């Protein structure tokens, strides 16, 4: 999974929802989109990127905040 490509995609999602007048709703929308449409491997990779300072620095602020706030909901369940 190409981490840079995932960050670009997440930033595009963030830029789309950033125009919403309600900031909390925008954050929830970013997280909800990633939770609903990204497969578990993609979500694991973007959350891992959040923990890497250089990768996190390349994320839009709205994306960093949405991932941080919704980390638990975005973390895929462990395979049984």
N, C-alpha and C positions, 0 to 999 in steps of 0.2 A: 504494500500500500504506500503510495507516494504521499508523504506527509505534506510537502509543499502544495500539492494539488488539493488536498483536503482543506488546507488553510485558505487557499484561494476560493474554493467553493463556499466554505463557511463565511468568509468575508463578503461574498456576493449575497448570501442569505442575510447577513447582518446589515448590509447597505440597503437592501430592499425594505427590511422592517424598521430601520432607523428613522424613516420618515413618519412613523406613527406618532401621533401627538402624546400618547401615554407611554412613558418610558418603560414602566413595569410590564405593560402589555406587549411592547416590542421585545423585551427580553424573553418573556414567556413564549412569544411567537417564534423567535429564533430557536429556542430550546425545543419547542414542540415540533418544529419542522425537522430538526436533526433527529429527534427521537422517532418520529413517524416514518421518515423516508430514508434514513441511513441505516445500512445493515450493521450488525453488532461489531464486526471488525473495523468498520469505518469509525464508529463511535469510540471504540477503545483507542484507536490511533489518534483521534483528535483530542481526546482527554489526556493521552500521554504527551502530546505536543504542548498542552497547557502547562505541564510540569517542567518543560524545557524552556529556560529563560529566552533564548534566541528565537525559538519557534513562537512562543507566546507573544514576543514583541512584534511579530509580523501579523498578529491577529488584530482586527479592528477592536476598539474598546468595547463595543456592544457585544461582540462575539466572546471576548474574554469574560465579560461580566455574566453573560447568559450561561456559558459553560460552567463557570464557577458556582453560580447560584443553583444551577440545576444538575450538578454533577451526579448526585445520587440517582436521580430519575433517568439520566442519560447512560449510566453504567449498565451494560448488559448483564443479565443474570448469568451466573456461572453455569456452565454446561454440566448436566447430571450424568 
